[in-house]
Each structure stands twice: as C-alpha cells, then as structure tokens.
C-alpha cells in the first residue's frame, strides 16, 4: 500500500504579522537583525516564522514575512505581510496599512471603520513585541499586505463589507492543511452580519450565481443572502444556533435535489443522488420504465430536466422543492422554517415551495 504523504502545516496571516512586528521591534530597540521570529499563539504554542527582510527607515523599522500556508490551498499563500514599527508616546497601537481591509458593515468581530485585523491576531501582534518594548516607551505598528487588494477580490471580503484589502486572521496562528472545518467556520460571519442588519430570515445559497438570482429574481436584500458553498447542513445548524428562524434555500436545481435526497454536504465527491431522486419522483407520477431509465442515464441534471420537459413531468420539480424543505427542517429538528426556490442555469425559477412563498411575503421580499 502506498504511503500517504503527510501534509505540511503553515502559519496564518495573523502569525505572519506578529512575526514581522517582532522582527522590526527587535531591530528598533536592540539593533539586532533576526532571521526567525518566535511568536506564541493563545494556546501557548510557539510558532517559528522566517523573516524575509528587515530595513530601517527614518525613525522606524520595516520587516517582511512571506505568508506560508503550508500544503493548504489559500489565496493569501505567498503574499508579503509587512510591519512598519516606530516609537510612540505610550502603549502599543496596531493599525492597518495598504492591503489590509477596512470593515464597513456591522456583525463582524471588528467594529465598523476599523482595520480588518481580528482580535486574536491583534493580541498576538501585541504579545510578540511586548517584552521588547521598554515600559516607558510606546509603539506604533502598521500592518500591510502588498497585493492585498487584488487577493481580496477572490475572497468573501467584498460580500462581508471589508474593502480595500484582506483580513488578518487566525485563532491559533497555524494553518492546518486542507482544513474543511476552517472553511466552514469562515462562512458563518455572513449569518452574523445578516443578523446585525436586523434580518430574522436569511437566504442560503451555494455560490455567486445563486446570490445574484436571489437578489434579482426574488427581491431578497443583499445583506440577507449568505453563501454556504456545499455545507448545507452545517450552515442550517449555524442558523439555528444563531437564532435565525426562517431560511430560504436557493440555487441550481441540481444542488437542491441532493438536499431532497437527504444529502447535506453537496460536493459531488461526497454525495450525489440527483438523477436517482428525479427518477424516483417521476416514477411516483407514473413515468414509464423507459423514461425512468432515460433519466438515470442523463449526463447532467440539465439534460435530465429536458427529459422531464419532453415527457410532461415538470411537476416533479415542485415535489422536489417541497421535499428538500422538509428534509432541511428535519435536519435541524424543526428549529427552522425552511423554504426552497430552485433555478435553472438561465436563472429562471423552476419551483418555489409554500414555505418560501410565506417567508417572502412576511419579510416583504417581493419584486
């Protein structure tokens, strides 16, 4: 049996920023140029981070770390994380420089108007320099990310209202490779933001297409639309925990057909019962065996949709929408009222169940 390659962990943007700040502070106060910084995470684990370069400028020192995400696919991997450190009158102040985003919407861990440096990384930065700074001297630390504006366009930051750069993140300082849990957790702040905007009902959708359809075709406010990726069950549970009581699931019919089959992680490598579900529902409507076979042999869900259309079996779609809503409510033991709206690739509504209609009417989400 072939041995499985052990994946290499990396370090977060927060640990990178803390390391850069420490290297700059050491140079500023001792004149020493260190090759590696040693920062400690909140769990007490020491993280050793290589320093790319250190240089003095005016009355301060500038240090750079290359963000290394290990074997985890990360949009920030390879970015420079910088710290410009200079003396101040009192205290240790951490500010955001170019490439670090600014928070513009409520509901996140950072207040509106502040740089997107989360509380744990901010504390790690402060602790990384605290022992170096004399008690009677203050320190100003400016964290920057050259290339951060471009990288942020490929993240959820624009949707979360974080503008002009990336976020400085990390609760442990360590990036565990291929961490699906970390990705799932990163989606939850969207729900918290929707709640902060006063929304008691939200729309969960797999991605950008569903987000656009929800806003343009259903009249759902942008702040109430949450991308869930493939993690339907996880995000339904998160809604229940955050006391969001009404949810509309929207998206392409293929994803929501999986939910009707009881699949709450919809990646095709994890679960796929689309064609089988369509065939079973068509059978309930009296479809002949050749039609059921044709559905099972379809190459895609869109091709199966055309089979349903050709044989006058489009009534299958509202049945699937209603079943998906029921399965979703069962998944959270009735703690949510869930509605379902299914679209085709053109963005046309194929089916909308009664719960979705009721939620839209109550929330006044109408075109």
C-alpha positions in Angstrom: 0.0 0.0 0.0 1.4 3.4 -0.9 2.2 5.7 2.0 0.0 8.8 2.3 2.1 12.0 2.1 2.0 13.9 5.4 0.7 17.4 4.6 2.8 20.3 5.8 1.1 22.9 8.1 1.7 26.6 7.6 1.1 29.8 9.5 -1.8 32.3 9.4 -1.7 36.0 8.3 -2.0 36.8 12.0 1.1 34.8 12.9 2.9 36.4 9.9 2.0 39.9 11.0 3.1 39.1 14.6 6.4 37.8 13.4 7.1 40.8 11.2 6.2 43.1 14.0 8.6 41.3 16.4 11.5 41.3 13.9 11.0 45.1 13.4 10.8 45.8 17.1 14.0 43.8 17.9 15.9 45.8 15.2 14.4 49.1 16.5 15.3 48.6 20.2 18.4 46.3 20.0 19.9 46.8 16.5 19.8 43.0 16.0 18.6 41.6 12.7 16.9 38.3 13.4 16.4 35.6 10.8 13.4 34.0 12.5 10.7 35.3 14.9 9.2 33.3 17.7 5.6 34.1 18.4 3.2 32.4 20.8 -0.4 31.6 20.0 -3.2 31.8 22.6 -2.9 28.1 23.3 0.7 28.6 24.4 2.3 27.0 21.3 5.5 28.7 19.9 5.5 29.3 16.2 8.8 29.9 14.4 8.4 32.2 11.3 11.2 33.0 8.9 11.8 36.7 8.2 12.3 37.8 4.6 14.0 41.1 5.2 14.4 44.0 7.7 15.3 47.6 6.9 15.4 50.8 8.8 13.6 53.9 7.6 13.6 57.4 9.2 12.7 56.8 12.8 11.3 53.3 12.3 12.0 49.7 11.1 10.2 47.8 8.3 10.1 44.0 8.3 8.6 41.5 5.8 7.3 37.9 6.2 6.2 35.7 3.3 2.9 34.1 4.2 3.3 30.3 4.0 0.1 28.4 4.2 1.9 25.0 4.0 0.0 22.5 1.9 -3.3 24.2 2.4 -4.7 25.9 -0.7 -5.0 29.6 0.4 -5.4 32.7 -1.6 -3.0 34.5 0.8 -0.2 32.0 0.3 3.0 33.7 -0.9 1.8 37.2 -0.1 4.1 39.6 1.7 2.9 40.6 5.2 4.7 43.7 6.4 5.1 45.6 9.7 6.3 49.2 9.9 7.2 49.8 13.5 8.1 53.2 15.2 8.2 54.6 18.7 5.2 56.5 20.1 4.4 58.2 23.4 2.5 55.4 25.2 1.0 52.0 24.7 1.2 49.6 21.8 -1.1 50.6 18.9 -1.8 48.3 15.9 -3.2 49.9 12.7 -3.9 48.7 9.2 -1.8 49.8 6.2 -2.1 49.3 2.5 -3.6 46.0 1.5 -5.3 45.4 4.9 -9.1 45.8 4.5 -11.4 48.1 6.4 -14.6 46.9 8.0 -17.7 48.8 6.6 -20.6 46.6 7.8 -21.7 45.5 11.3 -21.8 42.0 12.6 -18.1 41.1 12.4 -15.6 40.7 15.2 -14.1 44.1 14.3 -16.1 47.3 14.6 -17.1 49.3 11.6 -14.4 51.7 10.5 -11.5 49.7 12.0 -8.9 47.7 10.0 -9.8 44.1 9.4 -7.3 42.7 12.0 -9.2 40.2 14.1 -9.0 40.2 17.9 -6.8 37.1 18.3 -4.2 38.2 15.7 -4.2 41.7 17.1 -3.4 40.3 20.5 -0.7 38.0 19.1 0.9 41.0 17.5 0.9 42.9 20.7 2.3 40.0 22.7 5.0 39.4 20.1 6.6 42.8 20.9 5.5 43.4 24.5 8.7 42.1 26.1 10.9 44.0 23.7 9.4 47.5 24.2 10.6 49.4 27.3 7.9 50.2 29.8 8.2 53.9 29.3 8.1 53.8 25.5 5.1 53.3 23.2 5.0 51.6 19.9 3.0 52.1 16.7 2.7 49.0 14.4 1.3 49.3 10.9 0.5 46.0 9.2 0.4 46.0 5.4 -0.1 43.5 2.7 1.2 44.4 -0.8 -1.1 42.7 -3.2 -3.9 42.5 -0.6 -6.4 44.5 -2.6 -6.1 42.1 -5.6 -6.2 39.0 -3.4 -9.3 40.2 -1.5 -11.4 40.1 -4.7 -11.1 36.3 -4.6 -12.4 36.1 -1.0 -15.7 36.7 0.8 -14.4 40.1 2.0 -16.4 42.2 -0.6 -19.6 40.5 0.5 -18.8 40.9 4.2 -18.2 44.6 3.6 -14.5 44.5 4.1 -13.0 46.9 1.5 -9.6 47.7 0.1 -7.7 44.6 1.2 -7.6 41.2 3.0 -8.3 40.4 6.6 -5.6 39.5 9.2 -7.0 36.2 10.6 -6.2 33.1 12.6 -7.3 31.9 16.0 -4.3 29.5 16.5 -1.6 31.1 14.3 -1.3 27.7 12.5 -2.9 26.7 9.2 -3.8 23.0 9.2 -3.6 21.8 5.6 -6.8 21.1 3.8 -8.9 22.2 6.7 -12.5 21.9 5.7 -13.6 23.0 9.2 -11.8 26.2 8.8 -13.5 26.9 5.5 -16.9 26.2 7.0 -16.3 28.5 10.0 -15.3 31.3 7.6 -18.8 31.2 6.2 -20.6 31.8 9.5 -19.8 35.6 9.8 -22.2 36.2 6.9 -25.0 35.0 9.1 -23.9 37.1 12.0 -23.7 40.1 9.7 -27.3 39.5 8.4 -28.5 39.3 12.0 -26.7 42.6 12.8 -28.6 44.2 10.0 -31.8 43.1 11.7 -32.7 40.2 9.4 -34.7 37.5 11.1 -34.8 35.5 7.9 -32.0 34.8 5.5 -31.3 33.1 2.2 -28.7 30.3 2.0 -27.3 29.7 -1.5 -24.3 27.7 -2.8 -22.4 30.5 -4.6 -22.4 33.7 -6.6 -24.9 32.7 -9.2 -27.5 31.8 -6.5 -26.7 35.0 -4.7 -27.4 37.0 -7.9 -30.6 35.1 -8.6 -31.9 35.6 -5.0 -31.4 39.4 -5.2 -32.5 39.9 -8.8 -35.4 37.4 -9.1 -36.7 37.1 -5.5 -36.1 40.6 -4.1 -34.0 39.4 -1.2 -31.8 42.1 0.4 -28.1 41.6 -0.3 -27.2 41.6 3.4 -29.7 38.7 4.0 -28.1 36.5 1.3 -25.4 34.0 2.6 -23.1 31.8 0.6 -23.0 28.3 2.1 -20.8 26.5 -0.6 -21.5 22.8 -0.2 -22.1 22.9 3.5 -25.9 22.9 3.6 -26.3 21.0 6.9 -23.5 22.9 8.7 -25.0 26.3 7.7 -28.5 25.2 8.7 -27.2 24.3 12.1 -25.4 27.6 12.3 -28.6 29.5 11.6 -30.4 27.6 14.3 -27.6 28.3 16.8 -27.7 32.0 15.9 -31.5 32.1 16.3 -32.3 32.7 12.7 -35.7 31.1 12.5 -36.6 31.4 8.8 -34.3 30.3 5.9 -34.9 30.1 2.2 -32.6 27.7 0.3 -32.0 28.9 -3.3 -29.8 27.7 -6.1 -29.5 25.5 -9.1 -32.0 22.6 -9.0 -29.2 20.0 -9.0 -27.8 21.1 -5.6 -31.3 21.3 -4.0 -32.3 17.9 -5.5 -29.5 16.5 -3.4 -31.0 18.1 -0.3 -34.3 16.5 -1.1 -32.4 13.1 -1.1 -31.1 13.9 2.4 -27.6 15.0 1.3 -26.4 17.9 3.4 -22.8 18.1 2.1 -23.4 18.5 -1.6 -19.9 18.2 -3.1 -20.1 15.6 -5.8 -17.2 13.6 -4.2 -19.3 13.3 -1.0 -22.8 12.8 -2.2 -24.8 12.6 -5.4 -28.3 11.3 -5.7 -29.7 13.8 -8.2 -30.7 11.5 -11.1 -32.0 8.8 -8.8 -34.2 11.4 -7.0 -35.5 12.8 -10.2 -36.2 9.2 -11.5 -38.0 8.2 -8.2 -40.2 11.3 -8.3 -41.0 10.7 -12.0 -42.0 7.2 -11.1 -44.4 8.5 -8.4 -46.1 10.5 -11.2 -46.5 7.3 -13.3 -43.5 7.6 -15.6 -42.9 4.5 -17.7 -39.7 2.4 -17.2 -38.1 3.7 -20.4 -38.5 7.3 -19.1 -37.0 6.4 -15.7 -34.1 4.7 -17.5 -33.6 7.8 -19.7 -33.4 10.0 -16.6 -30.9 7.7 -14.9 -28.7 7.8 -18.0 -28.7 11.5 -18.4 -25.3 13.1 -18.4 -26.2 16.1 -16.3 -29.1 17.5 -14.3 -29.8 20.0 -17.0 -30.1 17.1 -19.5 -32.5 15.3 -17.1 -34.5 18.4 -16.9 -35.1 18.3 -20.6 -36.2 14.7 -20.3 -38.8 15.8 -17.7 -39.9 18.6 -20.0 -40.2 16.3 -23.0 -42.5 13.8 -21.2 -44.6 16.4 -19.4 -43.2 15.6 -16.0 -42.1 19.1 -14.8 -44.5 18.6 -11.8 -41.5 16.6 -10.4 -39.8 19.9 -9.6 -42.2 21.4 -7.0 -42.4 18.0 -5.4 -38.6 18.0 -5.0 -38.7 21.6 -3.7 -41.2 20.6 -1.0 -39.3 17.5 -0.1 -36.0 19.4 0.2 -37.7 21.9 2.5 -39.0 19.1 4.7 -35.6 17.3 4.8 -33.9 20.5 5.8 -36.3 21.2 8.6 -35.9 17.6 9.8 -32.2 18.1 9.8 -32.4 20.8 12.4 -35.2 19.1 14.3 -37.8 21.7 13.4 -35.8 24.6 14.8 -36.1 26.4 11.4 -38.8 27.1 8.9 -37.2 26.3 5.6 -38.4 27.2 2.1 -36.8 26.3 -1.2 -36.5 28.0 -4.6 -35.0 26.1 -7.5 -33.5 27.8 -10.6 -32.1 26.5 -13.9 -28.8 27.7 -15.4 -30.6 30.6 -17.1 -31.7 31.9 -13.7 -35.4 31.1 -14.3 -37.4 29.9 -11.3 -38.3 26.2 -11.7 -40.1 25.7 -8.4 -40.9 27.5 -5.2 -42.4 25.8 -2.2 -45.1 27.2 0.1 -42.7 28.0 2.9 -40.6 30.1 0.6 -43.7 32.0 -0.5 -44.8 32.6 3.1 -41.3 33.8 4.2 -41.0 36.2 1.3 -44.5 37.6 2.0 -43.8 38.1 5.7 -40.4 39.7 5.0 -41.9 41.7 2.2 -39.3 40.3 -0.2 -41.1 40.9 -3.4 -40.0 42.1 -6.9 
